[in-house]
Amino acid sequence: MIFNLQHSINQHIELPDSSGIDLYLKREDHIHPFISGNKYRKLKYNLEAAKAANNDTLLSFGGAFSNHIAAVAFAGHQFGFKTIGLIRGDELFDKIYTNPTLKFAQDCGMQFKFISRSAYREKHTDEFIDSLKAEFGTFYLVPEGGTNDLAVKGCEEILTTTDKGFDYVCCAVGTGGTISGLINSAQQHQKILGFPALKGDFLSHNISKFVNQKNWELITDFHFGGYAKVNEELIDFINAFKKTQNIPLDPVYTGKLMFGVYKLIERGFFKKGSKILAIHTGGLQGITGMNARLKQKGLAIIE
Ligand SMILES: *Cc1c(COP(=O)(O)O)cnc(C)c1O
């Protein structure tokens, strides 16, 4: 085994007594100081597979602020793989030193190839992969967002026997790998709620491919206009949550998740007495990059 991840603690979240709800947040953001919880879990069995195949290079894709790119770069550095990151946006090549995610990845030894948005859409075609093999030699391909069967297997390790008493498990959804692992490892009496961080009807279909239980649902009201889109209400919520609970949330995933969970509680979605476990999947490395963009627009930042 390449690495063994510690189970994270469930932290109680203070709600007004009148809510009648018992809410906990699983601090997966604590399983590693730099790498967001779920991205590390998704890599675990993929790294083992790459090692088993004697593959010394990892190649993956992502946007300029991607938690996944940061995780691949760091894991490569830590476990002795060369890493290649294909970054969406060919205008970014001269932004490496001003973009905190790319700077971090480069410091971990990642080699970049910047590609146009249209080329990026074609990235999983055989032609494109063949051209990458011609350019870089053999590599282990980690899909965008890190989601594949082995990633889902890694995410099946997030829930533990001590989590069996929860009625609901709530998580943010990007590609659907994390929620798939939660669904597969959940008890039959538990309901898994996914809060997509982006618009897209393809998610249910993606998740269905990976799971063996039907006790899940997507809550699609809290994407705030799309991937990495934010507004003042969301930033205010993240800052207030940090102040009252002393827990940082990221603006792309976990901020939207907790905003959504709070709204559902307010709306009476959950029966009184429900025990809810939300998953803090990490992503905190993205705050610096988001703040730089908010500042540019003259908007309030994440404190
Ligand atoms: C990537 C990511 C997610 C989404 O995970 P998927 O498995 O792609 O659905 C959620 N939270 C954080 C912090 C992430 O970085």
The ligand as a Gaussian input file, in Angstrom:
#p B3LYP/6-31G(d) Opt

LIG

0 1
 C      -13.297000      17.799000      -6.506000
 C      -13.984000      18.213000      -5.277000
 C      -15.302000      17.804000      -4.999000
 C      -16.115000      17.012000      -5.963000
 O      -15.745000      15.671000      -5.996000
 P      -16.247000      14.721000      -7.156000
 O      -15.747000      13.391000      -6.766000
 O      -15.609000      15.205000      -8.423000
 O      -17.727000      14.815000      -7.237000
 C      -15.868000      18.188000      -3.796000
 N      -15.193000      18.943000      -2.919000
 C      -13.936000      19.366000      -3.155000
 C      -13.285000      20.241000      -2.161000
 C      -13.283000      19.009000      -4.330000
 O      -12.032000      19.443000      -4.553000

